[in-house]
């Protein structure tokens, strides 16, 4: 089944209005939008690290923290199915058709109808999940937990479900603002979410325990929504209390969501399988996987998600204006930029994993044993960083083409492979096998997506892409070798203070600085074509 636009569906032709709108959406416009989002992603990810560090210092890799993480499994599943990636991937292209044809009234009416539908569905599903939370935890989510840990998980889940409902509305607001090229407030919203959880961990957890974190999550979801509301006023959005399932736009959103929902379900099932398998391992295994996963998401979010968030509305607008050549150029440029940034990040994360984890988290309840557990999982996740980043861009290219079936079909196959490998490798590598299974499946998913996009788009500028990977990969390999020597020298250093937190921070910050210098020098020597545009963006921003 192919859900791309065909002769039976609306294919908007470029009008004067759409030509003017999309003409501005060139690589320079994408780069500026991506830079705005990236700045806020950096701030959000830094606060996210601070959040995890504070949580780690208080709860470490304890059974209580495992329960907190397991409690997110079902709420995350509901959110992703109804209002997460599935909704965003379907709503933005549909909304863009109205917006680029200068029909704001119809666009905001679609927004209102979808918002009301999503909220209604989430309230119903969250209510049922809260009602049956205890048996769901006992028999599905965490069968390996003790009875007391299962009861705690169920109680925490009921609170987190409240945040799921709020995030449904907030996620749609974010998608609408991005669709009209407003990125500032949507990018800033996660910052306030992190601040709320930090407040819960620092101020409430000493008195309320793990429930302090959950209160921070609920309050953070409300702030996440409220921060974006002024953006709707700025773009003159109009909300209408109306529900119309027969509306053509709503039906198109639902049609596009269908395959993506299946993909999201299997992706969240993979995380659920990880929780089930890790719940039978040593205490702290779920926490170790989560810490490692969050560290991998740090560069992935800064470099890939920020760029993907900024470029997706451009892809959608270019297709809505019937400009496939422009989209192909934007895709190639974006893909090379992401590879330029994430290849060295993956190498650095792999080499510096132990001192990085120790410097960030090792204090109070987060012991040296916890550091070793997280670093063990991180080495496997780091190998898949580039694949995760490329998939972020490739998936959005399919969505912009109004094809949600193809990436979902690939994602379903990848998740099934992931789950199968998880059951196999967990017996050989423990929870590290779960991380390696994710990396292997995502890498295969990336290769298949690029192959299909090359056929679908009439090419992805393969020669430039291969040349970019070769030059930047060689520079990153040299960087990794220097980092290994750096760590070996510090490890053999006679300075006794280097064995404590001072040494961990010196290894980490010194290593990051050294890595940036070596990689930059290598790109200059190898004449990387992505280096000059990246520096140009930063210099223009300063000016």
ZAGU-380989 format. One line per 8 residues: for each residue x, y, z of C-alpha. Coordinates in Angstrom, 1 decimal. Last residue first. Example, Ala and Ser with C-alpha at 12.3 -4.5 7.8 and 13.67 -1.06 7.14 Angstrom:
! residues 2
13.7,-1.1,7.1; 12.3,-4.5,7.8 .
END
This chain:
! residues 543
27.2,39.5,13.5; 27.4,36.6,15.8; 24.7,34.8,13.9; 26.5,35.4,10.6; 29.7,34.0,12.1; 27.8,30.9,13.3; 26.2,30.3,10.0; 29.4,30.8,8.1 .
31.2,28.3,10.4; 28.7,25.6,9.5; 28.8,26.6,5.8; 32.6,26.4,5.8; 32.9,23.0,7.5; 30.4,21.1,5.3; 32.7,20.9,2.2; 35.4,19.0,4.2 .
38.8,20.0,2.8; 40.7,17.0,4.2; 43.1,19.3,6.0; 40.4,21.6,7.2; 38.2,18.7,8.3; 41.1,17.2,10.2; 41.8,20.5,11.9; 38.1,20.8,13.0 .
38.2,17.2,14.2; 41.4,17.8,16.2; 40.1,21.0,17.8; 36.7,19.6,18.6; 38.2,16.5,20.1; 40.7,18.4,22.2; 37.9,20.5,23.7; 35.8,17.4,24.4 .
38.7,15.5,25.9; 39.7,18.4,28.1; 36.1,18.7,29.3; 35.8,14.9,29.9; 39.3,13.9,31.1; 39.6,17.0,33.2; 36.1,16.4,34.7; 36.9,12.8,35.6 .
40.3,13.8,37.0; 38.8,16.4,39.3; 36.1,14.0,40.4; 38.7,11.6,41.8; 41.6,9.6,40.3; 43.2,12.7,38.9; 44.0,13.9,42.4; 46.9,11.4,42.6 .
49.0,13.0,39.8; 51.2,10.1,38.6; 49.5,10.1,35.2; 48.9,6.7,33.7; 45.2,7.2,33.3; 45.8,10.7,32.0; 48.0,9.4,29.3; 45.6,6.6,28.4 .
42.7,9.1,28.2; 44.6,11.4,25.9; 45.9,8.5,23.7; 42.2,7.4,23.3; 41.2,10.9,22.5; 43.9,11.2,19.8; 42.7,8.0,18.2; 39.1,9.2,18.2 .
40.0,12.5,16.6; 41.8,10.6,13.8; 38.7,8.5,13.3; 36.6,11.6,13.2; 38.7,13.2,10.5; 38.4,10.0,8.5; 34.7,9.9,8.9; 34.4,13.5,7.9 .
36.2,13.0,4.7; 34.6,9.6,3.8; 31.1,10.6,4.9; 31.2,13.8,2.9; 32.5,12.1,-0.2; 29.8,9.4,0.1; 27.1,12.2,0.4; 28.5,14.3,-2.4 .
28.5,11.2,-4.7; 25.0,10.2,-3.6; 23.2,13.5,-4.4; 20.0,12.1,-3.0; 18.5,10.8,-6.2; 15.3,10.8,-8.1; 13.2,11.5,-5.0; 11.6,8.1,-4.7 .
14.6,6.0,-5.8; 17.0,7.8,-3.5; 14.3,7.8,-0.8; 14.1,4.0,-1.0; 17.9,3.5,-0.5; 18.0,6.1,2.2; 15.2,4.4,4.1; 16.8,1.0,3.8 .
20.1,2.2,5.1; 18.6,4.0,8.1; 16.5,1.0,9.1; 19.5,-1.3,9.0; 21.3,1.1,11.4; 18.3,1.4,13.6; 18.1,-2.4,14.0; 21.8,-2.8,14.9 .
21.7,0.1,17.4; 18.6,-1.1,19.2; 19.9,-4.6,19.5; 23.2,-3.2,20.9; 21.2,-1.4,23.6; 19.3,-4.5,24.6; 22.5,-6.6,24.5; 24.0,-4.2,27.0 .
21.1,-5.1,29.4; 22.8,-8.5,29.7; 25.4,-9.3,27.0; 24.8,-13.0,26.2; 21.3,-13.7,27.5; 20.2,-10.2,26.6; 21.4,-10.9,23.1; 18.7,-13.2,22.0 .
15.5,-11.6,23.5; 16.9,-8.2,22.4; 17.7,-9.4,18.9; 14.1,-10.4,18.4; 12.8,-7.1,19.8; 15.1,-5.1,17.5; 14.3,-7.2,14.5; 10.6,-6.6,15.2 .
11.4,-2.9,15.6; 13.3,-2.7,12.3; 10.4,-4.4,10.4; 7.9,-2.0,12.0; 10.2,0.9,11.2; 10.4,-0.1,7.5; 6.7,-0.4,7.3; 6.3,2.9,9.2 .
8.7,4.7,6.8; 6.7,3.4,3.8; 3.2,4.0,5.2; 3.5,7.7,6.2; 3.9,8.9,2.6; 2.5,12.5,2.4; 5.7,13.5,0.6; 6.5,15.7,3.7 .
6.1,12.5,5.7; 8.7,10.7,3.7; 11.2,13.5,4.1; 10.4,13.6,7.8; 11.4,10.0,8.1; 14.7,10.6,6.4; 15.7,13.4,8.7; 15.1,11.6,12.0 .
16.5,8.4,10.5; 19.8,10.2,9.8; 20.1,11.0,13.5; 19.3,7.6,14.8; 21.8,6.1,12.4; 24.5,8.6,13.5; 24.0,7.7,17.2; 23.9,3.9,16.7 .
27.4,3.1,17.9; 26.9,5.4,20.9; 24.1,3.1,22.1; 26.4,0.2,22.5; 29.1,2.1,24.4; 26.4,3.7,26.5; 25.2,0.4,28.0; 28.6,-0.4,29.6 .
29.0,3.3,30.6; 25.8,3.2,32.5; 26.8,0.1,34.5; 30.3,1.4,35.2; 29.0,4.7,36.5; 26.5,2.9,38.7; 29.4,0.8,40.2; 31.3,4.1,40.8 .
28.3,5.2,42.9; 25.2,7.3,42.1; 23.7,7.6,45.6; 26.0,10.6,46.5; 28.0,11.5,43.5; 28.9,10.1,40.1; 26.5,11.7,37.6; 28.1,14.1,35.2 .
31.8,13.4,35.8; 31.4,9.7,36.0; 29.2,9.4,32.9; 31.6,11.4,30.9; 34.7,9.7,32.3; 33.3,6.3,31.2; 31.8,7.3,27.8; 34.8,9.3,26.5 .
35.7,6.9,23.6; 32.1,6.1,22.6; 30.7,9.6,23.0; 33.6,11.1,21.1; 33.1,8.7,18.2; 29.4,9.3,18.1; 29.8,13.1,18.3; 32.4,12.9,15.5 .
29.9,11.3,13.2; 27.0,13.4,14.5; 27.9,16.9,13.2; 29.1,16.2,9.6; 26.4,13.6,9.3; 23.7,16.1,10.2; 25.1,18.6,7.7; 25.3,16.1,4.9 .
21.6,15.1,5.5; 20.4,18.7,5.6; 22.1,19.6,2.3; 20.8,16.5,0.6; 17.2,17.1,1.9; 17.2,20.7,0.9; 18.4,19.9,-2.6; 15.7,17.2,-2.9 .
13.1,19.6,-1.5; 13.9,22.2,-4.1; 13.7,19.6,-6.9; 10.3,18.5,-5.6; 8.7,22.0,-5.9; 5.0,21.3,-6.1; 4.0,24.1,-3.7; 2.7,21.6,-1.2 .
5.9,19.6,-1.7; 8.0,22.7,-0.9; 5.8,23.5,2.1; 6.2,20.0,3.6; 9.9,20.0,3.2; 10.1,23.5,4.8; 7.8,22.4,7.6; 10.2,19.4,8.2 .
13.4,21.5,8.1; 13.3,23.1,11.5; 12.2,20.1,13.5; 14.7,17.9,11.6; 17.5,20.3,12.4; 16.6,20.4,16.1; 16.1,16.6,16.2; 19.4,15.9,14.5 .
22.2,18.1,16.1; 21.0,19.0,19.5; 18.6,16.0,20.0; 21.1,13.4,18.7; 23.9,15.0,20.7; 21.9,14.6,24.0; 19.9,11.5,22.9; 23.0,9.3,23.5 .
23.2,10.6,27.0; 19.5,10.0,27.6; 19.8,6.4,26.4; 22.8,5.7,28.7; 20.8,7.1,31.7; 17.8,5.0,30.7; 19.7,1.8,30.2; 21.4,2.2,33.6 .
18.0,2.9,35.2; 16.5,-0.2,33.8; 19.5,-2.3,35.0; 19.4,-0.7,38.5; 18.4,-3.9,40.3; 20.0,-6.9,38.6; 18.0,-8.5,35.7; 14.4,-9.6,35.7 .
13.1,-6.0,35.3; 15.6,-5.7,32.3; 13.5,-8.0,30.2; 10.2,-6.4,30.9; 11.5,-2.9,30.7; 13.3,-3.6,27.4; 10.1,-5.2,26.0; 8.3,-2.0,27.0 .
10.9,0.0,25.1; 10.4,-2.2,22.0; 6.6,-1.9,22.4; 7.0,1.9,22.3; 8.6,1.4,18.8; 5.9,-1.1,17.9; 3.1,1.3,18.8; 4.8,4.2,17.1 .
5.0,2.2,13.9; 1.4,1.3,14.1; 0.5,4.9,14.8; 2.5,6.0,11.8; 0.4,3.7,9.5; -2.9,5.3,10.7; -1.7,8.9,11.2; -1.8,9.7,7.5 .
-5.5,8.6,7.2; -6.3,10.4,10.5; -4.8,13.6,9.2; -6.6,13.2,5.9; -9.9,12.6,7.7; -9.4,15.7,9.7; -8.7,17.8,6.6; -11.7,16.4,4.7 .
-14.1,17.1,7.7; -16.3,14.1,8.4; -15.0,13.7,12.0; -16.2,17.2,12.9; -15.7,18.4,16.5; -16.0,22.1,17.3; -15.0,24.4,20.1; -13.2,26.9,17.8 .
-9.7,28.2,18.3; -8.4,31.1,16.1; -4.6,31.6,15.6; -3.4,35.1,15.0; 0.2,34.1,14.5; 1.1,36.1,17.7; -1.8,34.8,19.7; -0.7,31.2,18.9 .
2.8,32.0,20.0; 1.5,33.4,23.3; 0.1,29.9,24.0; 3.5,28.2,23.8; 4.7,28.8,27.3; 1.3,27.6,28.7; 1.7,24.2,27.2; 5.1,23.3,28.5 .
4.1,24.9,31.8; 1.3,22.4,32.2; 3.6,19.5,31.3; 6.2,20.7,33.8; 3.6,20.7,36.6; 2.8,17.1,35.9; 6.4,16.0,35.6; 7.5,18.0,38.7 .
4.7,16.2,40.6; 6.1,12.9,39.4; 9.6,13.8,40.6; 8.3,14.7,44.1; 6.5,11.3,44.1; 10.0,9.7,44.1; 10.6,10.8,47.6; 8.1,13.3,49.1 .
10.3,15.2,51.5; 13.8,15.2,49.8; 12.0,14.8,46.5; 10.1,18.1,46.7; 12.8,20.8,46.4; 15.6,19.3,44.3; 13.8,16.6,42.3; 10.6,18.6,41.9 .
12.5,21.8,41.0; 14.5,19.8,38.5; 11.3,18.4,37.1; 9.9,21.9,36.7; 13.1,23.2,35.1; 13.1,20.4,32.6; 9.6,21.3,31.5; 10.6,25.0,31.3 .
13.4,24.1,28.9; 11.1,21.9,26.9; 8.9,24.9,26.0; 11.8,27.0,24.5; 11.8,25.2,21.2; 8.1,25.5,20.8; 8.4,29.2,21.8; 11.1,30.1,19.2 .
10.1,27.9,16.2; 7.4,29.9,14.3; 7.6,28.8,10.7; 3.9,28.5,10.2; 4.1,24.6,10.4; 6.3,25.0,13.5; 3.5,26.8,15.3; 1.0,24.2,14.4 .
3.2,21.3,15.5; 3.9,22.9,18.8; 0.3,23.5,19.5; -0.4,19.8,18.6; 2.2,18.7,21.1; 0.8,21.0,23.9; -2.6,19.5,23.5; -1.4,16.0,23.8 .
1.1,17.0,26.4; -1.7,17.9,28.7; -3.3,14.5,28.5; 0.0,12.7,29.0; 0.7,14.9,32.1; -2.4,13.5,33.7; -1.2,10.0,32.8; 2.0,10.6,34.9 .
-0.1,10.7,38.1; -1.7,7.3,37.5; 1.7,5.9,36.5; 3.2,6.7,39.8; 0.5,4.7,41.6; 1.0,1.7,39.3; 4.8,1.8,39.7; 4.6,2.0,43.5 .
2.3,-1.1,43.5; 4.7,-3.0,41.3; 7.7,-2.1,43.5; 5.8,-3.4,46.6; 4.9,-6.6,44.8; 8.5,-7.2,43.7; 9.3,-6.4,40.0; 9.8,-9.1,37.4 .
6.3,-8.7,35.9; 7.1,-5.1,35.1; 4.9,-3.8,32.2; 2.5,-6.6,31.4; 1.2,-8.8,34.3; 1.8,-6.8,37.4; 2.0,-3.3,35.8; -1.2,-3.8,33.8 .
-2.9,-5.4,36.8; -2.2,-2.3,38.9; -3.0,0.4,36.3; -6.4,-0.9,35.3; -8.4,2.3,36.3; -5.5,4.6,35.4; -5.3,3.0,31.9; -9.0,3.4,31.4 .
-8.9,7.1,32.3; -5.9,7.7,30.1; -7.7,6.2,27.1; -10.8,8.3,27.6; -8.9,11.6,28.3; -6.6,10.9,25.4; -9.4,10.4,23.0; -11.2,13.7,24.0 .
-8.0,15.7,23.9; -7.0,14.4,20.4; -10.5,15.1,19.0; -10.6,18.6,20.4; -7.1,19.4,19.0; -7.9,17.9,15.6; -11.0,20.1,15.2; -9.3,23.2,16.4 .
-6.2,22.8,14.2; -8.5,22.1,11.1; -10.3,25.3,11.9; -7.0,27.0,12.1; -6.0,25.9,8.6; -9.5,26.7,7.1; -9.3,30.3,8.4; -5.6,30.6,7.4 .
-6.3,29.8,3.7; -3.4,31.3,1.9; -2.7,28.3,-0.3; 0.6,27.7,1.7; -1.5,27.5,4.9; -4.1,25.1,3.7; -1.6,22.5,2.3; 0.6,23.2,5.3 .
-2.0,22.0,7.8; -2.1,18.6,6.0; 1.8,18.3,6.0; 1.9,19.5,9.6; -0.9,17.2,10.9; 0.3,13.8,9.8; 3.9,13.8,11.0; 2.8,15.7,14.2 .
0.0,13.3,15.0; 2.1,10.1,14.7; 5.1,11.7,16.4; 3.2,12.3,19.5; -0.6,12.9,20.0; -2.4,9.6,19.8; 0.0,6.7,19.5; 3.0,8.6,21.0 .
1.0,9.9,23.9; -0.6,6.5,24.7; 2.8,4.7,24.6; 4.5,7.3,26.7; 1.7,6.9,29.3; 2.1,3.1,29.2; 5.9,3.0,29.7; 6.3,6.0,32.0 .
5.7,4.0,35.2; 8.6,1.8,34.3; 10.9,4.8,34.7; 9.6,5.6,38.2; 9.7,2.0,39.2; 13.4,1.7,38.2; 14.0,4.9,40.2; 12.6,3.1,43.3 .
14.7,0.0,42.6; 17.9,2.2,42.7; 20.3,3.2,40.0; 21.1,6.5,41.6; 18.1,8.0,43.5; 19.3,11.3,44.9; 22.5,11.9,42.9; 20.9,10.4,39.9 .
17.9,12.7,40.0; 20.2,15.7,40.3; 22.4,14.5,37.5; 19.3,13.6,35.3; 17.9,17.1,35.8; 21.3,18.7,35.1; 21.6,16.6,32.0; 18.1,17.8,30.9 .
19.1,21.3,31.7; 22.0,20.9,29.3; 19.6,19.3,26.8; 17.2,22.2,27.0; 19.9,24.8,26.6; 21.3,22.9,23.6; 17.8,22.4,22.1; 17.2,26.1,22.5 .
20.3,26.9,20.5; 19.5,24.1,18.0; 16.0,25.5,17.3; 17.4,28.9,16.4; 20.2,27.3,14.4; 17.7,25.1,12.5; 15.7,28.1,11.5; 18.8,29.9,10.2 .
19.9,26.7,8.4; 16.5,26.2,6.8; 16.4,29.7,5.6; 19.9,29.4,4.1; 19.0,26.0,2.5; 16.0,27.6,0.8; 12.6,28.3,2.2; 12.3,31.8,0.8 .
10.9,30.6,-2.5; 8.3,28.6,-0.5; 6.3,31.7,0.5; 6.6,33.6,-2.8; 5.6,30.5,-4.8; 2.8,29.8,-2.5; 1.2,33.2,-2.9; 1.6,33.3,-6.6 .
0.1,29.9,-6.9; 1.9,26.6,-6.9; -0.5,23.6,-7.5; -2.0,21.7,-4.6; -2.2,18.0,-5.2; -5.5,16.8,-3.7; -5.9,13.1,-3.8; -7.3,10.7,-6.4 .
-4.4,11.3,-8.8; -1.8,10.2,-6.3; -0.2,11.6,-3.1; 1.7,9.0,-1.2; -0.1,6.4,0.9; 1.3,3.4,-1.0; 0.0,0.0,0.0 .
END
